């Protein structure tokens, strides 16, 4: 009888432990649904997809944006970004306006000229040929065009652009704001503070896993702490339910 009672008590403890673990997992999953904000920064969890906009981790006020699937490894949030669905930089080839000269004009999404944007010409191996910055009209001029195969356009706070050069053409490059992250794995150290608050620390926007992923993640966090990088706290926001008519 005593053995039976001991066995029953032991099984109850095991079942209780399993129940607690399942409850914790369920709570964590529930907390990872919805949108969390910190000022103009945000991270949204919808089903298996994450969309984020974060600033301050890359330096100055540059915003990094991306979206993709996600997974949790211990207290690390890994976002495997895919193609970004928001506004991205684009270019248009135009008929050449000057003989033996390629004019590249750089504008913003609202079509205003962008000054001091870096424009580079590159060869077949994508090695740099020449670099220039746009003038007050958002323009640069390339005259040594024989070896040009690619042109790249970049500026801090904007989505960089690269396109193939076409002889006899000018180009209009339209830059979208934000540093857009695509086809890379972004890693955050994430802590759940309470039911409505999480803290995030961006560890890398280009994680390449090795043999021991867990150890690599812990080493990255240790380096970040040594560099005195600070976490950001995000609060959950609730979107009012709107009845469909």
C-alpha positions, 0 to 999 in steps of 0.5 A: 500500500505504501509503495502504491501511495509513493508511486501515486504521489510521484506521478502527481508531481510529474504531471504537475511539472508537465502542466507548469511547463505547458502553461509556461510555453502557452503563455510565452506563445500568447505573449508573442502575438500582437504588436509591441512599440517603443516610440517610432520603433515596433515589432509585430508578431502575426502567426509565424511572421515577424515585421520589425522597425528598429533604430539606435542599434546600427548607430545614429537614428538609422531605422532597420526594417525587415520581415520574415519567419521567426524562431526562439532559441533559449532567450534569443529571437531569430528572424529569418528575413525574406523579401521586404513588402514595403517601399524599396529603392528602384531605378529607371534607365533614360535616354542619354542626355550627353555624349560619352557621359552617364548622368545619374540623378538621385531622388527621394520617394517624393522625387526631391533631389538628394545631395551628398549621396554616394554613387559608385561605378564598378567593373565586372568583378564589382571592384570600385572604378570611381566614386562620387557624391551627388550635387545640389541637383542630386546628380553625378557624371561618369565620363570614363565609362568603358569598364563600367558594368554596375552602378551602386547608390547608397546613403545612410538612412536609405535602402542601398541600390545596385543596378547594371549599367547600360551604355548610352543611358542616363539613370534616375535612382529613387531611394527609399528610406530605411536600411532594409534587411532581406535574406539574412537572419537577424538575432535579438536577445529577448526577455519577457518582462511581463504580460505586456512588455518585452525587452530587445537587444539587437545582436546582429543583422547577419547571423551565420550559424556554425556547429554550435548555434546556442554557444554562438548566440551566447558569445554574441550577447557577451560581446554586446554587453561588453560594448555596453549596448542597451536593451529597448523595452517594447509595450504591447498595443491593442488594436480596437476590434472593428466589426465588419458590416 
